[in-house]
Amino acid sequence: MKTAKNSRNPHPSFLPRTSVNRRLLFTLLLVVSNGLGRGAIAQPADTIENFPVGGGPTALAFDGSSIWVTNFFDSTMTKLRESDGAVLGTFATGTGPGDVVFDGENIWVTNNRDDTLSKYRASDGAALGTFAVNGYPSAMVFDGTNLWITSFVNDNLTKVRASDGMVVDTIPVGDAPSGIAFDGANVWVTNQGDNSVTKVRTSDGVTLGVFAHVGTNPFGVITNGIYVWVSNLSSKNITRLRADTGQPAGQFATGVASVALASDGTSIWVPANPGHSVARFRKSNGSLIKGYPVGTAPADILFDGQAIWTANQGDATVTKITPSRSAQ
C-alpha cells in the first residue's frame, strides 16, 4: 500500500496467519479453562506509550528505524528510535516546521513561516540545504523522484526535484490546499476552502479532475491506489472516492474533527483534534472497532508497519499504540 501524508494546520487548534495446530491448541485450552470454571483465556492488552518531544509536534515520518517529528513552536525536529521512543537527536529547522517526509535517504521539512523547504541526511540529521517554496508550504509527499508540496496561501501545488531542491513546476489547485496523497501515479489534494479534491498526474502535472463529492473542510487524505479516503474536518466524517474516476464510493461518520488519517491495511485510524483520542474504523464498512487514548490535540498520525504513532500538538508528546491482536 502506498502511504500518504496529511497536512497539518498549526492553528486549528491480520490476524496473523496462524497454523491449524495453534488454532486447535487455543480451542483445547479454552475448553479446558471453561471446564475448570476459570473463565476465558485473557487476551494481550494494547500497549500505549507516550514520549516527550519539542513544542507543538505537528508531523511524523518513518525512515525504517526512526520516527521523525516536527515541532512547530520550537522550530526543531526530533528523531526517536522506533523500538523504544528514545531521543536520538534534536535538529534546528526553519521557522514553523510543518510536514516531514522521508525520500529513502533524506528527510525533508516544509517550513510554514519562512516559505522554505529543508533537507537533512537521515543517518545523522546533518543539514544538506534550504530551498525557497512560496505560499506557506504545508503538506508534502514524495513520488520517488520529486516532492509535491501544497502552498496554503497561493492555492497551488509545487513540484520540487529531490536531487537538488529545484522547483520544476507550479500547478493551481483549489482554495486553501491542506492535505496531499500519492497513489502511485497521481497526487490528490484536499482543498479546505472550497470543499473539493484535486487530482494531478505526476508525470506531467496535468489536472485530471476536481471533485466536490466530499464533506465540509476536507483535510486529511490517504490512498491505496484503488480508493481515496478524505477526512472532513467540519462535517466530522470520512468520504471514500474511487481513485480511477474520483466518484464517491461511500461515506461514514466519525464523530470527531480530524486533520489526518492513517491506515494499517485493514483499518482507518482517525485522531480527534481537538481531543485526546484516536478512533479505529473497519475499512470495509466504516464500523467502529475501538478508541484509544493519546495526548492532547493529535495533529498527525502514522503507521510504521507495526504501531500507530500520533503527534500531540497540545502537550509536546508523541503516542505509540501497539494494538493487541484481539483488537484486530
N, C-alpha and C positions, 0 to 999 in steps of 0.2 A: 504493500500500500504506500502510496505517495503521502508523505507528511506535508503539513501545511502550517503556515504561520498566520496568526491573527494580529490585528493591530492593537495597540494599547493607547487609550486616551488618558493621559496622566491627570486629566481634570474632571472626569465623571466620578464623580467620585471613582478455553477451550479446555473447557475441561481438558486436562491433559489426556493424551492418548494412553489410556490405561489398559493393561493386558487383562485378558479374561481371568487369569489366575488371581490377580489383585482384586478384581471386582468380586469374584467368588469368595475370597478371603474376607473382604469387607462385609459381604452379606452374612457369612457364617458368624463373624464376630458380633454383628448386630443382633442376630437371632439369639446367640448365647447370652449377650448382655441383657436383652429383654427377658429372656427366660429366668435370669437370676434376679430380675427386678431392679436392675441398676440403671435403667433408662438408656437413652440413645447415646451413641458414641459422640463425644464432643468434637466439633469441627475447629480447625485452627482459626484463630482470630485475625482480623485485619491488623496490619501494622501501620501506625500513623506516627510520623516523626516530624518535628519542627526544628529548623536550623536558622540561626541568625545570619543576616546578610547586611547590606547597606540600607540607606534610607530610601523608601519608595521603590521597592523592587517591582519591576514593570514587565519584563520579558524574559523568556527562557530559551536556551538552546542546548543540545546534547551532541557531544563530539565523539561518542562511543565509549568514553570512560569518565568524562567530567560533565557537570552541569554548569552552564554559564548564565549569570543573572545580571541584567542591567538595573542599576539603582538610580532612578530618575532624580531624586532630590539631592543625592550626593555627587552626581556626575562621575560615578565609578561603575565598575563591573567586577563581580565576584565570581571566582572559579571554585566549584565544590567537587570533591570526589564523589562520584555517583554512589559508590558502595556504602559509604557511611556519613556523607554530608560534611566531611572535614574541609575546612577552607584551605585551598591550595594557593590562593593569591587574590589580591585586590588591585585593580588597574584603573588608572585615570582614563576618562573618556572625554568627549566633547560635552557641551552643556545640554543637560536634559536628555540623556540617552533613552531611546525608545526601544525599537525592536533589535533583535540579535539573531544571526543565523550562522551556521557552520557550512563551509563550502567543500569540506573534505580535507582541508589542510589549514584553513584560516578562519578566524572569527570576524564577522562584520557587525558594526553597530550603527544605527541611524541616530544622529544627534538632533533632536527636535528643535532645540532653542538656538542653535547656531548654524542650521542649514548645512550640515556636513555629514559625511559618511566616514567611519574609521575602520581600519583593517589591523588585525592583530594575529600574530602567529599562535596557533592553538597550543603548541607544545610548551611554550613558556610565557605566553602573554605579551611578547615584545611588540611594540607599536610599529607597524610597517607603512603607515601612511594615512593621510586625511584628505578627503576629496569633497568638493563642493556639490551639493544637491539642493536646489532651491525649493521653497514652498513648504516648510515644516515637514521634512521627510519622516514618515511614520512606519507603516508596516512594510515588510520585506520578505521575499522568497528568492531562492537560488534555483535556476533551472538546469544546472550542470555546466553552464558556461557564463551566464550573465545573472546579475542581480536585478530584480524588479522591485521598485520602491514607490509606494503611494505618497503623493505630495498633498497633504490635507488641505492646505491653503490654496494651492494653484489648481486644484481639481484635475490633476494629471498623474500619469504613471511614467516613471523614469527608468530607462534601461541602462544599466551600468555594466561595463565589461569587467569581470572579476580579475582578469590578469593584470590590469593596470589602473582600474578605477575610473576609466574614461566614460563619460556619458555618451551613449551612441544613439539614443532615440528618446523622444518625449511624446507620449500619446495621451490625448484628452480622454477623460473618463467622466463619471458623474459628479454630483455635488458632495464635497467632503468625503473623499475616499478613505475608508477606515480599515479594511481588512483585505488580505490577499492570500490566495492559494494557488498551487501549481498542480495540474492534473496529468503532467507528462508531455503535453503539447501546447497547452494554453494556460493563461493565468486568469483567475476570477477575482474581481474587485468588488467589494461591497461599498455602496455609495450611501453613507448615512444620511446625507442631506436631502436626497430625493427618493429614498426608498426603492433603490434599484441595485442590480448587479450587472457589471460589465464583463464580457468575455473577450479576451485579446489573444490572438495567436502569437506565440513567442518567436516563431521563425522569422516573421516579417513585421510584427507589430500591428497587423490588421485587426480592427474591431469586428468580431463575429456576431455580436449581439448585445443588446441591452434589455434586461428582463426585469419587469416590475412585479413578478409573482412572489413577492416576499412580504414580510411584515413591516412594522414601523421601526425605523432606525436600524437597518441591518448592519451588523458589526463584525463579529467573528465568522470565519468561513474555513471549512476543510473539505477535502475531496479525496475519493479513492479512484478517480478516473471514470467511474460509472455514474456516480451521483455526487452532488454538491450539497453540503449542509450549511445553512446560514442561521446564525443566532440573531434574533431581532430584539434589540435592547429594550425598546419601549413596550412592544406588544408581548414580551415575555414568552416567546415561542421559538420553535425551530422550523424552518422551511427546507424541504428537500427538493432539489431540482435535478433533472436529467442532464448529465454532463454533455451529451451529444446535441441536445436541442435547447436546453435551458428551460424547458417546460416544467411546470410543477409536478411533483411526484409524491406529495404528502406533506402534512404539517402536523406538529403536535405541541401541546402546551408544556412549558417547563415550570411556570410559576415564578421564575426568577429572572431578573435582569442580568444579562451576561455580555461580556465583551470578548469572550474567547470560547473555543471549543477544542476538544481533543477526542481521538478515537483509539481504542485498543484493538480494533479489528472487528469486534462484535458489539461493542457498546459505545455510546456517545457520552462524554463527560462534560458537564456544564457547571462552571463556577458561578456563584452568586456574587455580583458586585453592584451595590454594596452588599455585604453579608459576611458570613463565616462558614460557608459550606460549599460542597460540591455534590451535585446530583448526577447519578448514573442511570442512563436510559438504554433500553434494548434498541439496537439499530434497526432491527426488523420491523418493529411496530410502535416504537416510542413509549413503551410501558416503563414505568419507574422500577429500577432494580433496588437502589439503595441510596441513602445520603451519607456523606462523610464530613466530619468537622475539619476545618482548615483554619488558617489565620484570617486576619481582617482584610476585607476588600480584595479578594483574589483577582488579579488583573491579567494573568496568563496561566495557561495550563499546558502540560506537555506529557506525552507518554514515551518512556525511554526503552520500551520493549518488555519491561517487567513491572515498572512502577509508574504511578502518576505523580507529577510534581505541579505545585501551584506557586506562583509568585504573589505574595500577600502584601499589596502596596500599603495597607493601613498599619502594619505593625512590624515592618522591616524583617520579615521572615520568609522562608520557603517551607512548604509542607510536602513531605514524601508519603504517598499512600501505596502500600503494597497490599493489594486485596487478597483475602483468603480465597481458596479455591471454591469454597462453598458459596461465595457471593457471585460466582460466575454461572 
